[in-house]
Amino acid sequence: MAGKKQFDVDVVLDAAMIQFWRAGYAETSLDDLSRATSLNRSSIYSSLGDKDSLYLRCLDRYATRYGDQYDHALSRASGEPLRAIREFFGVTLKRIADPDLPDGCLVAQTAMAIPVLSPDIAARAIEALGFQRARLRAALNAAELADGDADDFAVHIAAVNQSLAVMSRAGASQEQLHTIVDISMSALSQALDARSSDPES
């Protein structure tokens, strides 16, 4: 049928997302996107929008895909908080170890490039980081950490999680990344132990 799209939008968005993830926004040209998606420039513009619009769609797709996995990991936080946070980190470590995916994190890369990005993209990256802290805060509150501790650990764990992606891109080994996680888990374990030993908790 004339005018009917002859491609799978999900496949194309995944290809564009991987291209942006591997090279970054600034270093990805429309020609790069055309090669990655097998679409010509006019098809990209007419079906997916300009480069900023496509990047926003890819960033949302990335945040939703891994956000759902993080939410699933944290769903057991009220009963098994340490296991839940360990599995939260596990989502990132598994992604980093996947040879079919680029190193790093699309959200972290976007956040680091905020000074040279459009306000819309910068705002979306900040929003994604905010959602990450919020989901961690909710999980830690469910584990009955005091509000102040839950806030502090949510910020800390989110920061460590982003740093895993950055360090992996800089060549850190899996062993080093797991050691970073272990140190954060030890600190959280002590906070949870202190909570359970507090007679007023």
Backbone as JSON Lines, residues from 0, in Angstrom:
{"i":0,"aa":"M","n":[0.85,-1.19,0.0],"ca":[0.0,0.0,0.0],"c":[0.88,1.24,0.0]}
{"i":1,"aa":"A","n":[0.54,2.2,-0.86],"ca":[1.34,3.41,-0.97],"c":[1.37,4.16,0.35]}
{"i":2,"aa":"G","n":[2.55,4.62,0.73],"ca":[2.69,5.42,1.94],"c":[2.8,4.62,3.22]}
{"i":3,"aa":"K","n":[2.65,3.3,3.13],"ca":[2.74,2.47,4.32],"c":[4.2,2.27,4.73]}
{"i":4,"aa":"K","n":[4.48,2.4,6.04],"ca":[5.85,2.18,6.52],"c":[6.27,0.75,6.22]}
{"i":5,"aa":"Q","n":[7.46,0.59,5.7],"ca":[7.97,-0.73,5.36],"c":[9.06,-1.16,6.34]}
{"i":6,"aa":"F","n":[8.97,-0.73,7.59],"ca":[9.96,-1.12,8.58],"c":[9.31,-1.24,9.94]}
{"i":7,"aa":"D","n":[9.98,-1.98,10.81],"ca":[9.51,-2.18,12.18],"c":[10.07,-1.05,13.04]}
{"i":8,"aa":"V","n":[9.18,-0.22,13.57],"ca":[9.62,0.95,14.33],"c":[10.46,0.53,15.54]}
{"i":9,"aa":"D","n":[10.06,-0.54,16.22],"ca":[10.81,-0.99,17.4],"c":[12.24,-1.38,17.04]}
{"i":10,"aa":"V","n":[12.39,-2.08,15.93],"ca":[13.73,-2.5,15.48],"c":[14.56,-1.27,15.14]}
{"i":11,"aa":"V","n":[13.96,-0.32,14.46],"ca":[14.67,0.9,14.07],"c":[15.08,1.71,15.3]}
{"i":12,"aa":"L","n":[14.16,1.85,16.26],"ca":[14.49,2.6,17.47],"c":[15.6,1.92,18.26]}
{"i":13,"aa":"D","n":[15.58,0.6,18.31],"ca":[16.67,-0.12,19.0],"c":[18.0,0.14,18.31]}
{"i":14,"aa":"A","n":[18.0,0.12,16.99],"ca":[19.23,0.36,16.25],"c":[19.74,1.77,16.47]}
{"i":15,"aa":"A","n":[18.83,2.74,16.47],"ca":[19.23,4.13,16.72],"c":[19.73,4.29,18.16]}
{"i":16,"aa":"M","n":[19.06,3.63,19.1],"ca":[19.47,3.71,20.49],"c":[20.89,3.17,20.68]}
{"i":17,"aa":"I","n":[21.18,2.04,20.07],"ca":[22.52,1.47,20.17],"c":[23.56,2.41,19.56]}
{"i":18,"aa":"Q","n":[23.23,3.04,18.44],"ca":[24.16,3.97,17.82],"c":[24.45,5.16,18.73]}
{"i":19,"aa":"F","n":[23.41,5.77,19.28],"ca":[23.6,6.88,20.21],"c":[24.37,6.43,21.45]}
{"i":20,"aa":"W","n":[24.05,5.26,21.94],"ca":[24.68,4.71,23.14],"c":[26.16,4.48,22.9]}
{"i":21,"aa":"R","n":[26.5,3.96,21.73],"ca":[27.9,3.64,21.44],"c":[28.73,4.9,21.19]}
{"i":22,"aa":"A","n":[28.18,5.85,20.45],"ca":[28.97,7.0,20.01],"c":[28.65,8.3,20.74]}
{"i":23,"aa":"G","n":[27.48,8.38,21.37],"ca":[27.07,9.62,22.01],"c":[26.28,10.5,21.05]}
{"i":24,"aa":"Y","n":[25.56,11.45,21.61],"ca":[24.71,12.31,20.79],"c":[25.54,13.13,19.8]}
{"i":25,"aa":"A","n":[26.56,13.83,20.3],"ca":[27.3,14.77,19.46],"c":[28.04,14.06,18.33]}
{"i":26,"aa":"E","n":[28.53,12.86,18.59],"ca":[29.34,12.15,17.6],"c":[28.51,11.28,16.66]}
{"i":27,"aa":"T","n":[27.2,11.31,16.83],"ca":[26.33,10.55,15.94],"c":[25.72,11.49,14.9]}
{"i":28,"aa":"S","n":[26.02,11.24,13.66],"ca":[25.49,12.06,12.57],"c":[24.24,11.39,11.99]}
{"i":29,"aa":"L","n":[23.54,12.14,11.16],"ca":[22.39,11.55,10.47],"c":[22.81,10.42,9.54]}
{"i":30,"aa":"D","n":[24.01,10.55,8.97],"ca":[24.52,9.46,8.14],"c":[24.75,8.2,8.99]}
{"i":31,"aa":"D","n":[25.27,8.38,10.2],"ca":[25.45,7.25,11.11],"c":[24.1,6.59,11.41]}
{"i":32,"aa":"L","n":[23.1,7.43,11.68],"ca":[21.77,6.9,11.99],"c":[21.16,6.2,10.77]}
{"i":33,"aa":"S","n":[21.43,6.74,9.6],"ca":[20.94,6.11,8.38],"c":[21.56,4.73,8.19]}
{"i":34,"aa":"R","n":[22.86,4.63,8.42],"ca":[23.53,3.32,8.3],"c":[23.02,2.35,9.37]}
{"i":35,"aa":"A","n":[22.85,2.84,10.6],"ca":[22.44,1.97,11.7],"c":[21.02,1.45,11.51]}
{"i":36,"aa":"T","n":[20.15,2.3,10.99],"ca":[18.73,1.93,10.87],"c":[18.34,1.41,9.49]}
{"i":37,"aa":"S","n":[19.24,1.55,8.53],"ca":[18.96,1.2,7.13],"c":[17.83,2.04,6.54]}
{"i":38,"aa":"L","n":[17.66,3.24,7.07],"ca":[16.68,4.19,6.53],"c":[17.43,5.38,5.95]}
{"i":39,"aa":"N","n":[16.89,5.95,4.89],"ca":[17.52,7.17,4.38],"c":[17.1,8.36,5.22]}
{"i":40,"aa":"R","n":[17.75,9.48,5.02],"ca":[17.51,10.67,5.83],"c":[16.04,11.1,5.81]}
{"i":41,"aa":"S","n":[15.46,11.08,4.64],"ca":[14.07,11.56,4.53],"c":[13.12,10.65,5.3]}
{"i":42,"aa":"S","n":[13.4,9.35,5.29],"ca":[12.55,8.41,6.05],"c":[12.7,8.62,7.54]}
{"i":43,"aa":"I","n":[13.93,8.9,7.97],"ca":[14.16,9.18,9.4],"c":[13.37,10.41,9.81]}
{"i":44,"aa":"Y","n":[13.5,11.47,9.05],"ca":[12.8,12.71,9.39],"c":[11.28,12.54,9.36]}
{"i":45,"aa":"S","n":[10.78,11.9,8.31],"ca":[9.32,11.8,8.16],"c":[8.69,10.85,9.16]}
{"i":46,"aa":"S","n":[9.42,9.81,9.56],"ca":[8.85,8.79,10.44],"c":[9.24,8.95,11.91]}
{"i":47,"aa":"L","n":[10.43,9.49,12.16],"ca":[10.96,9.5,13.52],"c":[11.29,10.9,14.03]}
{"i":48,"aa":"G","n":[11.25,11.9,13.16],"ca":[11.55,13.27,13.58],"c":[13.0,13.62,13.38]}
{"i":49,"aa":"D","n":[13.37,14.8,13.86],"ca":[14.76,15.24,13.73],"c":[15.65,14.52,14.74]}
{"i":50,"aa":"K","n":[16.92,14.85,14.74],"ca":[17.88,14.14,15.59],"c":[17.52,14.26,17.06]}
{"i":51,"aa":"D","n":[17.14,15.45,17.52],"ca":[16.76,15.63,18.92],"c":[15.55,14.77,19.27]}
{"i":52,"aa":"S","n":[14.55,14.79,18.41],"ca":[13.32,14.01,18.67],"c":[13.63,12.52,18.74]}
{"i":53,"aa":"L","n":[14.47,12.06,17.82],"ca":[14.84,10.64,17.82],"c":[15.64,10.29,19.07]}
{"i":54,"aa":"Y","n":[16.54,11.17,19.47],"ca":[17.33,10.9,20.67],"c":[16.43,10.81,21.9]}
{"i":55,"aa":"L","n":[15.45,11.7,22.0],"ca":[14.52,11.66,23.13],"c":[13.74,10.35,23.16]}
{"i":56,"aa":"R","n":[13.33,9.89,21.99],"ca":[12.61,8.62,21.93],"c":[13.51,7.47,22.37]}
{"i":57,"aa":"C","n":[14.77,7.51,21.94],"ca":[15.71,6.47,22.33],"c":[16.01,6.52,23.83]}
{"i":58,"aa":"L","n":[16.16,7.72,24.36],"ca":[16.43,7.87,25.79],"c":[15.26,7.35,26.62]}
{"i":59,"aa":"D","n":[14.04,7.67,26.19],"ca":[12.85,7.17,26.88],"c":[12.78,5.65,26.8]}
{"i":60,"aa":"R","n":[13.1,5.13,25.64],"ca":[13.06,3.67,25.44],"c":[14.06,2.98,26.37]}
{"i":61,"aa":"Y","n":[15.24,3.54,26.43],"ca":[16.3,3.0,27.3],"c":[15.86,3.06,28.77]}
{"i":62,"aa":"A","n":[15.38,4.23,29.19],"ca":[15.0,4.42,30.6],"c":[13.85,3.5,30.99]}
{"i":63,"aa":"T","n":[12.91,3.29,30.09],"ca":[11.78,2.4,30.38],"c":[12.24,0.95,30.45]}
{"i":64,"aa":"R","n":[13.04,0.53,29.49],"ca":[13.49,-0.87,29.45],"c":[14.24,-1.25,30.72]}
{"i":65,"aa":"Y","n":[15.21,-0.45,31.08],"ca":[15.99,-0.8,32.27],"c":[15.29,-0.38,33.55]}
{"i":66,"aa":"G","n":[14.45,0.65,33.48],"ca":[13.67,1.03,34.64],"c":[12.74,-0.08,35.08]}
{"i":67,"aa":"D","n":[12.13,-0.78,34.14],"ca":[11.26,-1.91,34.47],"c":[12.06,-3.01,35.16]}
{"i":68,"aa":"Q","n":[13.28,-3.24,34.69],"ca":[14.12,-4.27,35.32],"c":[14.54,-3.86,36.73]}
{"i":69,"aa":"Y","n":[14.87,-2.57,36.9],"ca":[15.2,-2.08,38.24],"c":[14.01,-2.21,39.19]}
{"i":70,"aa":"D","n":[12.83,-1.85,38.7],"ca":[11.62,-1.94,39.53],"c":[11.37,-3.39,39.97]}
{"i":71,"aa":"H","n":[11.56,-4.32,39.04],"ca":[11.37,-5.73,39.38],"c":[12.36,-6.16,40.45]}
{"i":72,"aa":"A","n":[13.61,-5.75,40.31],"ca":[14.63,-6.11,41.3],"c":[14.28,-5.56,42.68]}
{"i":73,"aa":"L","n":[13.77,-4.35,42.71],"ca":[13.48,-3.69,43.99],"c":[12.15,-4.08,44.59]}
{"i":74,"aa":"S","n":[11.36,-4.88,43.89],"ca":[10.02,-5.19,44.36],"c":[10.01,-6.01,45.65]}
{"i":75,"aa":"R","n":[11.13,-6.66,45.97],"ca":[11.2,-7.47,47.18],"c":[11.83,-6.7,48.35]}
{"i":76,"aa":"A","n":[12.0,-5.39,48.2],"ca":[12.77,-4.62,49.18],"c":[12.19,-4.66,50.59]}
{"i":77,"aa":"S","n":[10.88,-4.73,50.73],"ca":[10.3,-4.7,52.08],"c":[10.69,-5.92,52.89]}
{"i":78,"aa":"G","n":[10.83,-7.09,52.23],"ca":[11.17,-8.31,52.95],"c":[12.64,-8.69,52.88]}
{"i":79,"aa":"E","n":[13.27,-8.37,51.76],"ca":[14.68,-8.75,51.55],"c":[15.43,-7.56,50.97]}
{"i":80,"aa":"P","n":[15.64,-6.51,51.76],"ca":[16.23,-5.28,51.21],"c":[17.63,-5.46,50.63]}
{"i":81,"aa":"L","n":[18.47,-6.23,51.28],"ca":[19.83,-6.4,50.76],"c":[19.82,-7.15,49.44]}
{"i":82,"aa":"R","n":[18.99,-8.18,49.37],"ca":[18.89,-8.93,48.11],"c":[18.33,-8.03,47.0]}
{"i":83,"aa":"A","n":[17.36,-7.21,47.36],"ca":[16.75,-6.32,46.37],"c":[17.77,-5.34,45.8]}
{"i":84,"aa":"I","n":[18.56,-4.72,46.67],"ca":[19.56,-3.76,46.19],"c":[20.67,-4.47,45.42]}
{"i":85,"aa":"R","n":[21.05,-5.66,45.88],"ca":[22.05,-6.45,45.15],"c":[21.54,-6.75,43.73]}
{"i":86,"aa":"E","n":[20.27,-7.09,43.62],"ca":[19.7,-7.39,42.3],"c":[19.54,-6.12,41.47]}
{"i":87,"aa":"F","n":[19.31,-5.0,42.13],"ca":[19.28,-3.71,41.43],"c":[20.63,-3.47,40.75]}
{"i":88,"aa":"F","n":[21.71,-3.61,41.52],"ca":[23.04,-3.48,40.92],"c":[23.27,-4.55,39.84]}
{"i":89,"aa":"G","n":[22.67,-5.72,40.06],"ca":[22.83,-6.81,39.11],"c":[22.31,-6.48,37.72]}
{"i":90,"aa":"V","n":[21.25,-5.67,37.67],"ca":[20.73,-5.25,36.36],"c":[21.81,-4.51,35.58]}
{"i":91,"aa":"T","n":[22.5,-3.61,36.27],"ca":[23.56,-2.83,35.62],"c":[24.76,-3.71,35.27]}
{"i":92,"aa":"L","n":[25.16,-4.56,36.2],"ca":[26.33,-5.41,35.95],"c":[26.08,-6.38,34.8]}
{"i":93,"aa":"K","n":[24.86,-6.9,34.72],"ca":[24.52,-7.8,33.61],"c":[24.55,-7.06,32.29]}
{"i":94,"aa":"R","n":[24.03,-5.83,32.28],"ca":[24.04,-5.05,31.05],"c":[25.48,-4.74,30.63]}
{"i":95,"aa":"I","n":[26.32,-4.38,31.59],"ca":[27.71,-4.07,31.3],"c":[28.44,-5.3,30.73]}
{"i":96,"aa":"A","n":[28.11,-6.48,31.25],"ca":[28.8,-7.7,30.83],"c":[28.31,-8.24,29.49]}
{"i":97,"aa":"D","n":[27.2,-7.72,28.99],"ca":[26.62,-8.22,27.73],"c":[27.49,-7.76,26.56]}
{"i":98,"aa":"P","n":[28.12,-8.69,25.84],"ca":[29.01,-8.29,24.74],"c":[28.27,-7.68,23.55]}
{"i":99,"aa":"D","n":[26.96,-7.86,23.5],"ca":[26.18,-7.33,22.38],"c":[25.73,-5.89,22.61]}
{"i":100,"aa":"L","n":[26.02,-5.34,23.79],"ca":[25.62,-3.97,24.11],"c":[26.85,-3.09,24.27]}
{"i":101,"aa":"P","n":[26.73,-1.8,23.98],"ca":[27.86,-0.89,24.21],"c":[28.18,-0.78,25.7]}
{"i":102,"aa":"D","n":[29.39,-0.38,26.0],"ca":[29.75,-0.1,27.39],"c":[29.01,1.15,27.86]}
{"i":103,"aa":"G","n":[28.98,1.32,29.16],"ca":[28.42,2.54,29.72],"c":[26.91,2.51,29.85]}
{"i":104,"aa":"C","n":[26.33,3.69,29.97],"ca":[24.9,3.87,30.21],"c":[24.44,5.08,29.41]}
{"i":105,"aa":"L","n":[23.38,4.94,28.66],"ca":[22.91,6.05,27.83],"c":[22.49,7.24,28.68]}
{"i":106,"aa":"V","n":[21.86,6.98,29.83],"ca":[21.44,8.09,30.7],"c":[22.67,8.8,31.28]}
{"i":107,"aa":"A","n":[23.66,8.02,31.74],"ca":[24.87,8.62,32.31],"c":[25.61,9.44,31.25]}
{"i":108,"aa":"Q","n":[25.71,8.89,30.04],"ca":[26.39,9.62,28.96],"c":[25.67,10.93,28.66]}
{"i":109,"aa":"T","n":[24.35,10.87,28.67],"ca":[23.56,12.06,28.4],"c":[23.77,13.09,29.49]}
{"i":110,"aa":"A","n":[23.76,12.64,30.74],"ca":[23.95,13.56,31.87],"c":[25.3,14.26,31.78]}
{"i":111,"aa":"M","n":[26.33,13.53,31.4],"ca":[27.66,14.12,31.32],"c":[27.78,15.13,30.18]}
{"i":112,"aa":"A","n":[26.9,14.99,29.18],"ca":[26.95,15.9,28.03],"c":[25.95,17.05,28.13]}
{"i":113,"aa":"I","n":[25.29,17.19,29.28],"ca":[24.23,18.19,29.43],"c":[24.65,19.6,28.96]}
{"i":114,"aa":"P","n":[25.87,20.07,29.26],"ca":[26.22,21.44,28.84],"c":[26.1,21.71,27.34]}
{"i":115,"aa":"V","n":[26.19,20.67,26.52],"ca":[26.15,20.9,25.07],"c":[24.87,20.34,24.44]}
{"i":116,"aa":"L","n":[23.91,19.91,25.26],"ca":[22.68,19.35,24.74],"c":[21.56,20.38,24.76]}
{"i":117,"aa":"S","n":[20.51,20.1,24.03],"ca":[19.35,20.98,24.03],"c":[18.68,20.92,25.4]}
{"i":118,"aa":"P","n":[17.95,21.97,25.77],"ca":[17.26,21.96,27.08],"c":[16.31,20.78,27.24]}
{"i":119,"aa":"D","n":[15.64,20.37,26.16],"ca":[14.7,19.25,26.26],"c":[15.41,17.95,26.6]}
{"i":120,"aa":"I","n":[16.54,17.69,25.94],"ca":[17.28,16.47,26.22],"c":[17.88,16.52,27.62]}
{"i":121,"aa":"A","n":[18.44,17.67,28.0],"ca":[19.02,17.81,29.34],"c":[17.96,17.56,30.4]}
{"i":122,"aa":"A","n":[16.76,18.12,30.19],"ca":[15.68,17.95,31.17],"c":[15.27,16.48,31.28]}
{"i":123,"aa":"R","n":[15.25,15.79,30.13],"ca":[14.84,14.38,30.15],"c":[15.87,13.52,30.88]}
{"i":124,"aa":"A","n":[17.16,13.84,30.73],"ca":[18.19,13.09,31.45],"c":[18.08,13.33,32.96]}
{"i":125,"aa":"I","n":[17.88,14.58,33.35],"ca":[17.73,14.9,34.77],"c":[16.5,14.2,35.34]}
{"i":126,"aa":"E","n":[15.43,14.16,34.56],"ca":[14.21,13.48,34.99],"c":[14.47,11.99,35.19]}
{"i":127,"aa":"A","n":[15.21,11.36,34.27],"ca":[15.51,9.93,34.39],"c":[16.33,9.65,35.65]}
{"i":128,"aa":"L","n":[17.3,10.5,35.95],"ca":[18.09,10.33,37.16],"c":[17.22,10.52,38.4]}
{"i":129,"aa":"G","n":[16.29,11.46,38.33],"ca":[15.37,11.67,39.44],"c":[14.48,10.47,39.69]}
{"i":130,"aa":"F","n":[14.01,9.84,38.62],"ca":[13.2,8.62,38.76],"c":[14.0,7.51,39.42]}
{"i":131,"aa":"Q","n":[15.28,7.43,39.07],"ca":[16.13,6.4,39.66],"c":[16.25,6.6,41.17]}
{"i":132,"aa":"R","n":[16.51,7.81,41.58],"ca":[16.59,8.08,43.02],"c":[15.26,7.83,43.71]}
{"i":133,"aa":"A","n":[14.17,8.18,43.05],"ca":[12.85,8.01,43.65],"c":[12.52,6.53,43.85]}
{"i":134,"aa":"R","n":[12.86,5.69,42.86],"ca":[12.55,4.26,43.02],"c":[13.4,3.64,44.12]}
{"i":135,"aa":"L","n":[14.64,4.1,44.24],"ca":[15.48,3.6,45.32],"c":[14.98,4.09,46.68]}
{"i":136,"aa":"R","n":[14.59,5.35,46.76],"ca":[14.07,5.9,48.01],"c":[12.82,5.14,48.46]}
{"i":137,"aa":"A","n":[11.94,4.84,47.54],"ca":[10.72,4.1,47.87],"c":[11.06,2.7,48.37]}
{"i":138,"aa":"A","n":[12.03,2.06,47.73],"ca":[12.42,0.71,48.16],"c":[13.05,0.73,49.55]}
{"i":139,"aa":"L","n":[13.88,1.72,49.82],"ca":[14.55,1.8,51.11],"c":[13.56,2.21,52.21]}
{"i":140,"aa":"N","n":[12.59,3.02,51.87],"ca":[11.53,3.32,52.83],"c":[10.72,2.06,53.14]}
{"i":141,"aa":"A","n":[10.5,1.24,52.12],"ca":[9.79,-0.02,52.33],"c":[10.58,-0.96,53.23]}
{"i":142,"aa":"A","n":[11.9,-0.81,53.21],"ca":[12.76,-1.59,54.1],"c":[12.84,-1.0,55.5]}
{"i":143,"aa":"E","n":[12.09,0.09,55.7],"ca":[11.95,0.74,57.01],"c":[13.22,1.44,57.47]}
{"i":144,"aa":"L","n":[14.02,1.9,56.51],"ca":[15.09,2.82,56.88],"c":[14.46,4.16,57.22]}
{"i":145,"aa":"A","n":[15.07,4.89,58.14],"ca":[14.58,6.22,58.46],"c":[14.63,7.09,57.21]}
{"i":146,"aa":"D","n":[13.72,8.07,57.13],"ca":[13.63,8.89,55.93],"c":[14.97,9.49,55.53]}
{"i":147,"aa":"G","n":[15.71,10.02,56.51],"ca":[17.0,10.63,56.2],"c":[17.98,9.63,55.63]}
{"i":148,"aa":"D","n":[18.04,8.44,56.24],"ca":[18.93,7.39,55.74],"c":[18.49,6.91,54.36]}
{"i":149,"aa":"A","n":[17.18,6.76,54.19],"ca":[16.67,6.32,52.88],"c":[17.05,7.31,51.79]}
{"i":150,"aa":"D","n":[16.92,8.61,52.09],"ca":[17.29,9.64,51.11],"c":[18.78,9.57,50.79]}
{"i":151,"aa":"D","n":[19.59,9.46,51.85],"ca":[21.04,9.45,51.66],"c":[21.48,8.23,50.84]}
{"i":152,"aa":"F","n":[20.94,7.06,51.2],"ca":[21.34,5.85,50.48],"c":[20.79,5.84,49.05]}
{"i":153,"aa":"A","n":[19.63,6.43,48.84],"ca":[19.09,6.51,47.48],"c":[20.03,7.31,46.59]}
{"i":154,"aa":"V","n":[20.5,8.44,47.09],"ca":[21.45,9.26,46.32],"c":[22.76,8.49,46.11]}
{"i":155,"aa":"H","n":[23.24,7.85,47.17],"ca":[24.51,7.12,47.08],"c":[24.42,5.96,46.1]}
{"i":156,"aa":"I","n":[23.39,5.14,46.22],"ca":[23.27,3.96,45.37],"c":[23.07,4.36,43.91]}
{"i":157,"aa":"A","n":[22.27,5.4,43.68],"ca":[22.1,5.88,42.31],"c":[23.42,6.36,41.72]}
{"i":158,"aa":"A","n":[24.2,7.06,42.54],"ca":[25.5,7.56,42.07],"c":[26.47,6.41,41.78]}
{"i":159,"aa":"V","n":[26.49,5.43,42.68],"ca":[27.37,4.28,42.46],"c":[26.95,3.53,41.2]}
{"i":160,"aa":"N","n":[25.64,3.37,41.02],"ca":[25.14,2.66,39.85],"c":[25.58,3.35,38.55]}
{"i":161,"aa":"Q","n":[25.49,4.68,38.53],"ca":[25.94,5.41,37.35],"c":[27.45,5.29,37.17]}
{"i":162,"aa":"S","n":[28.18,5.28,38.29],"ca":[29.64,5.2,38.2],"c":[30.09,3.85,37.65]}
{"i":163,"aa":"L","n":[29.32,2.79,37.92],"ca":[29.67,1.48,37.36],"c":[29.72,1.55,35.84]}
{"i":164,"aa":"A","n":[28.72,2.22,35.26],"ca":[28.66,2.34,33.81],"c":[29.82,3.17,33.27]}
{"i":165,"aa":"V","n":[30.11,4.26,33.97],"ca":[31.21,5.13,33.52],"c":[32.54,4.4,33.62]}
{"i":166,"aa":"M","n":[32.76,3.71,34.74],"ca":[34.03,3.01,34.93],"c":[34.19,1.85,33.96]}
{"i":167,"aa":"S","n":[33.07,1.19,33.64],"ca":[33.17,0.08,32.68],"c":[33.63,0.6,31.33]}
{"i":168,"aa":"R","n":[33.16,1.78,30.97],"ca":[33.56,2.37,29.69],"c":[35.03,2.75,29.72]}
{"i":169,"aa":"A","n":[35.56,3.01,30.91],"ca":[36.97,3.37,31.04],"c":[37.85,2.15,31.24]}
{"i":170,"aa":"G","n":[37.24,0.95,31.16],"ca":[38.05,-0.26,31.19],"c":[38.13,-1.0,32.5]}
{"i":171,"aa":"A","n":[37.32,-0.61,33.49],"ca":[37.33,-1.31,34.77],"c":[36.88,-2.76,34.56]}
{"i":172,"aa":"S","n":[37.49,-3.66,35.32],"ca":[37.16,-5.08,35.19],"c":[35.88,-5.4,35.95]}
{"i":173,"aa":"Q","n":[35.3,-6.55,35.64],"ca":[34.12,-7.0,36.37],"c":[34.43,-7.16,37.86]}
{"i":174,"aa":"E","n":[35.63,-7.65,38.15],"ca":[36.03,-7.82,39.55],"c":[36.03,-6.47,40.28]}
{"i":175,"aa":"Q","n":[36.57,-5.46,39.65],"ca":[36.59,-4.13,40.26],"c":[35.18,-3.58,40.46]}
{"i":176,"aa":"L","n":[34.33,-3.79,39.48],"ca":[32.96,-3.31,39.58],"c":[32.21,-4.01,40.71]}
{"i":177,"aa":"H","n":[32.42,-5.3,40.84],"ca":[31.77,-6.05,41.92],"c":[32.29,-5.6,43.28]}
{"i":178,"aa":"T","n":[33.55,-5.25,43.36],"ca":[34.11,-4.76,44.63],"c":[33.45,-3.45,45.03]}
{"i":179,"aa":"I","n":[33.21,-2.57,44.07],"ca":[32.52,-1.3,44.34],"c":[31.13,-1.58,44.9]}
{"i":180,"aa":"V","n":[30.43,-2.5,44.28],"ca":[29.09,-2.86,44.76],"c":[29.16,-3.44,46.17]}
{"i":181,"aa":"D","n":[30.14,-4.3,46.41],"ca":[30.27,-4.93,47.74],"c":[30.45,-3.89,48.84]}
{"i":182,"aa":"I","n":[31.22,-2.86,48.57],"ca":[31.45,-1.82,49.57],"c":[30.15,-1.08,49.88]}
{"i":183,"aa":"S","n":[29.38,-0.77,48.85],"ca":[28.09,-0.11,49.07],"c":[27.12,-1.02,49.81]}
{"i":184,"aa":"M","n":[27.13,-2.3,49.47],"ca":[26.25,-3.25,50.16],"c":[26.62,-3.38,51.62]}
{"i":185,"aa":"S","n":[27.92,-3.34,51.93],"ca":[28.36,-3.43,53.32],"c":[27.85,-2.23,54.13]}
{"i":186,"aa":"A","n":[27.94,-1.05,53.54],"ca":[27.45,0.15,54.24],"c":[25.95,0.08,54.46]}
{"i":187,"aa":"L","n":[25.22,-0.38,53.47],"ca":[23.77,-0.51,53.62],"c":[23.42,-1.56,54.66]}
{"i":188,"aa":"S","n":[24.15,-2.66,54.67],"ca":[23.91,-3.71,55.66],"c":[24.08,-3.18,57.08]}
{"i":189,"aa":"Q","n":[25.1,-2.37,57.28],"ca":[25.31,-1.79,58.61],"c":[24.16,-0.87,59.0]}
{"i":190,"aa":"A","n":[23.67,-0.09,58.05],"ca":[22.54,0.81,58.33],"c":[21.28,0.02,58.67]}
{"i":191,"aa":"L","n":[21.06,-1.08,57.95],"ca":[19.89,-1.92,58.23],"c":[20.03,-2.62,59.57]}
{"i":192,"aa":"D","n":[21.24,-3.05,59.91],"ca":[21.48,-3.67,61.22],"c":[21.24,-2.68,62.35]}
{"i":193,"aa":"A","n":[21.68,-1.45,62.14],"ca":[21.48,-0.42,63.16],"c":[19.99,-0.14,63.35]}
{"i":194,"aa":"R","n":[19.25,-0.17,62.25],"ca":[17.8,0.04,62.33],"c":[17.14,-1.06,63.14]}
{"i":195,"aa":"S","n":[17.54,-2.33,62.87],"ca":[16.89,-3.43,63.54],"c":[17.26,-3.53,65.01]}
{"i":196,"aa":"S","n":[18.44,-2.97,65.39],"ca":[18.86,-3.02,66.79],"c":[18.39,-1.81,67.58]}
{"i":197,"aa":"D","n":[17.79,-0.84,66.9],"ca":[17.28,0.37,67.57],"c":[15.98,0.03,68.3]}
{"i":198,"aa":"P","n":[15.94,0.13,69.62],"ca":[14.71,-0.23,70.37],"c":[13.51,0.63,70.0]}
{"i":199,"aa":"E","n":[13.76,1.81,69.4],"ca":[12.65,2.67,69.05],"c":[12.18,2.46,67.63]}
{"i":200,"aa":"S","n":[12.86,1.57,66.87],"ca":[12.48,1.34,65.47],"c":[11.32,0.38,65.38]}
